[in-house]
Amino acid sequence: LPERDRTELKRRKLLLEVTLKSYWIRKGSAFSTAVARLETELTPEMIATGSWRQLPFKPYNFSSLGLPPACGHLHPLLKVRSELRQIFLEMG
């Protein structure tokens, strides 16, 4: 369609443009039907026996963020003091 007719049909909501995407999927060089379990920890037994040399290890992600520290709580005596202060303020 010419550009002018296409914009007119879009304006009248008689034309809907759809983008289709397609992908080709092929087996790569490391294709396997079995899921290999990667090691995450290096134990003293692995070091003693030398078995760590043949095991695949999971790569370490240095850019990941850890859990935020659980902190910022008030001391129990400060809580009691603020409650007593609020009671006295309400009493006048």
N, C-alpha and C positions, 0 to 999 in steps of 0.2 A: 504494500500500500504506500501511496505517497505520504510524505510527512504531514501535510496539511490535513488529509483525510483521517490519518491515524490520530492526530491530536483532537480532531472533532469527535471521533468515535469515543476516545478516552473521556472527553469532557461530558459526553452524554451517557457515560458508563455502559457503553455497548461493546467495549473492547477491553480485554484483560490480557496484559502481557505477562508471560510466565517464562522464567529462566530455568532451563533444565541442565543439570550437571550429571555427568557420568564418570565413572572411574573404572580402570582396568586393574584387576587384582590378579597377581601371579605369585607363585611360590618362590620365595627367596632362597638364598644359599643356606640360611640357618633355619629352614622350615623343618618342623618336627611335629608329630601328632601327640607326643608326650610332653607334659609340662615339667620342665626341670626345676627342682627346688634349689634356689640359691642360698648359700650359707650367709648368715648375718652376724654370727659371732665367732671369734677365734678363741678356742678353749685351750687350757693347758695340755689336755690330752692330744689335741691336734698338733701342737708344737712338739710334744715329746715323741710322738710317732712319726711326724713328718707328713702326715696325711693332708695337711693344709695346702701342700704344693699342687695336688691334683684336683682340689675342690674349686668349683666356681663360686666366687663371692659376689654378693649384691653390691653395686657401686654406692658409695656414700654420697648423700646429697648435702653439700655444704651450703646451699642457698636456701634451704628450708628453714622456716621459723619454728621455734619450739613453743611449748605451752607457756602462756604468760604466768608469771609467778603469782600465787595466791597470797596477796598481802594487802595492807591498807585497812585493817580492822582497828576499831577503837579499843583502848584498854578498858576492862570492865569497870574500874573505878571512875574513869572519865564518863562512861555511860551513866553510872549512878549519879554522878555530880550533875550531869546535864538534866537527868530526870528530876532531881531535887530542885534544881534551878527553875525548871518549867513549872513545878508544883507551886513554888513560892511566888513566881510571877503571876500565876492564875489566882492566887490568894490575894494578891495586891501588895 
